[in-house]
Amino acid sequence: MHIDKATEAELRAALADLHEQYDALAAKNLNLDLTRGKPSAAQVALSDALDGILDGNYRAADGSDARNYGGLEGLPEARALFAEVLGTAPEETLVGGNSSLTLMYQVMDFALREGLRGADSAWGNRAQVKFLCPVPGYDRHFSVCEYLGIEMIPVRLLDSGPDMDQVEALVAADADIKGIWCVPRFSNPTGCVYSAETVKRLAGLPQVASASFIVMWDNAYAVHTLQDDAPALASIAAHARELGTMDGIFQFGSTSKITFAGAGVGFVGSSERNLAAFRAHLAFQTIGPDKVNQLRHVRFLKDSETLNAHMSRHAALLKPRFDAVLGTLERELAGSGMGNWTTPQGGYFVSFDALPGLASEIVALAGNVGVKLTPAGATFPYGKDPDNRNIRLSPSFPAQDDVQASVDVFVLCVKIASIKQRLSR
Ligand SMILES: Cc1ncc(COP(=O)(O)O)c(C=O)c1O
């Protein structure tokens, strides 16, 4: 039934039936959660061999003892391994502690307060600093900006990545804009993969923008495919090298969703000049990262072939959960006029756009019968979705049956909210 083609009587009958199903669900006292983009227990268990893998051998390839202080830029073999993920050279790669978000925060804080090229280049010298935020996007990027007092300007995220016409026009016209957040492969939450043309234009952005502009390239899902034929991502480093813009690109990644989300390895790639400046800034905070964990990761993940084989074991666990969500949305809502959703080929999320004005009501309806959804607005700067329509679904963590039960409740709530809205017009 398409919501705009049904008669009022049909809509009222459908709504009565849906309310009956909803009341029956309320009696079940469900306690389900689709909010968390976390790997499941079975996924983290895929990397349990990390524990004990060193077996008393703490020597790194250069003969140094990984247990001791030092090596602020990370173990050489870890830099080489993760450089492959980012498409950088090992010298353009710094491997840190467990979180890439920490590295992103540190780069932003450094550029804002101290300046990538010395005090004169600090963004904070300006009365106002702004950042472009493709929407919908990752809430923690937005909270870093909000916390640091950086004004966020939303830009459209298309299937091909940020709307580059809009982005280029904005940065050319406003010198307060000092960067853009990007999740280029299997973006959070839409799952889109930036097109080759978009990657090239983003690599060229520092030439169009004001001084000290940076592209924050958070490639959190660089190797997180759900199927073998998932689209590849063009190399921003290759384009940046060609254009001479490496100083304007910071790439990030981590093994949070490869090995252990709470005990993985985070890394950052940029020009050697940027990394030298960043390293000097880090030296005030630490003598060195956890190199023992880096060594474990190198021995466990070995090379890109082993890494990819490991990722296909993740995909085998994730794919049925995504299929449950996508299959149910398709069966229950396709052609209904009650919403649109993305069909990601990797990453951790499905992005659902309800009819305008309904996201918060759908989230509340689901919450009232025990199904937690990511709060409406979370995918927009300041938590404000101007159309109140985007909802991020995260099927990775719950058990398969719970994913199915949750998405069944979700579609019921979408239908109730949509039909109620239609009838009230
Ligand atoms: C786009 C994106 N970046 C970064 C992170 C967090 O990365 P890390 O665990 O390395 O700090 C997440 C986690 O959900 C994410 O979705």
The ligand as an SDF file (V2000), in Angstrom:
LIG
                    3D

 16 16  0  0  0  0  0  0  0  0999 V2000
   33.5170    7.2450   11.3610 C   0  0  0  0  0  0  0  0  0  0  0  0
   34.1330    6.7800   12.6360 C   0  0  0  0  0  0  0  0  0  0  0  0
   35.3430    7.2370   13.0010 N   0  0  0  0  0  0  0  0  0  0  0  0
   35.9300    6.8560   14.1480 C   0  0  0  0  0  0  0  0  0  0  0  0
   35.3120    5.9640   15.0000 C   0  0  0  0  0  0  0  0  0  0  0  0
   36.0000    5.5850   16.2600 C   0  0  0  0  0  0  0  0  0  0  0  0
   37.2820    5.1280   15.9830 O   0  0  0  0  0  0  0  0  0  0  0  0
   38.2890    4.6710   17.1180 P   0  0  0  0  0  0  0  0  0  0  0  0
   37.7150    3.5090   17.8160 O   0  0  0  0  0  0  0  0  0  0  0  0
   39.5300    4.3270   16.3550 O   0  0  0  0  0  0  0  0  0  0  0  0
   38.5180    5.8420   18.0330 O   0  0  0  0  0  0  0  0  0  0  0  0
   34.0550    5.4550   14.6670 C   0  0  0  0  0  0  0  0  0  0  0  0
   33.3630    4.5420   15.5770 C   0  0  0  0  0  0  0  0  0  0  0  0
   32.1980    4.2890   15.4820 O   0  0  0  0  0  0  0  0  0  0  0  0
   33.4530    5.8740   13.4560 C   0  0  0  0  0  0  0  0  0  0  0  0
   32.2430    5.4350   13.0730 O   0  0  0  0  0  0  0  0  0  0  0  0
  1  2  1  0
  2  3  1  0
  2 15  2  0
  3  4  2  0
  4  5  1  0
  5  6  1  0
  5 12  2  0
  6  7  1  0
  7  8  1  0
  8  9  2  0
  8 10  1  0
  8 11  1  0
 12 13  1  0
 12 15  1  0
 13 14  2  0
 15 16  1  0
M  END
$$$$
